[in-house]
Amino acid sequence: MTPAPWPWLCRIEIRHGCWYDEGMAKEQMKKLTILVPEDLLRRAQRATKAGATPTVRKGLELLAAHDAYDGLRKLQGKVKFGLTWQELRGDE
């Protein structure tokens, strides 16, 4: 087995740099250790077609957006538009 080209770097530092450094500031990230039912994680990963971390992140994003969705639902039927949906689509 050949030695690693950068013996001073452990594997996790290399992976962390490849996966998280671009577009994500380290000071804004929080590392979590969570226990979730295996079946729930498996079903969620099947739905996202992604690994555990992106799946959990997507779930947290959806939960955080819940208030905005509630606000939009409260507006249902109270906003009047000057165009029909067909006109918006360009059908008319």
Steps between C-alpha positions, in 0.01 A plus 500: 500500500642838402507779758257789467633799302414727792571296814427795729136514388256250635227364276219701664682830442538417133134398463376798697693734273365337186137479611435805713750779440362623169208732559471417870677701767628275778400747772138472386491121520408293805597135526219277628483146627142377477315177556221432252304185420676310220178458302424874514848589378486235227163628371618861512820414313298315239288813453798736473726257315784632718708400800418550866643851538326657196177322597505637855596845369205497255262398778623785720461748212141388442420526870654848519287612201181381672410850631525649151272229363248566779502869413433425135218259590332774704495720187318236298183650353585853621721614212334610177695483175427700184586203279360150479732202534455433128619854418798457731595178318454665162213274390276795413 
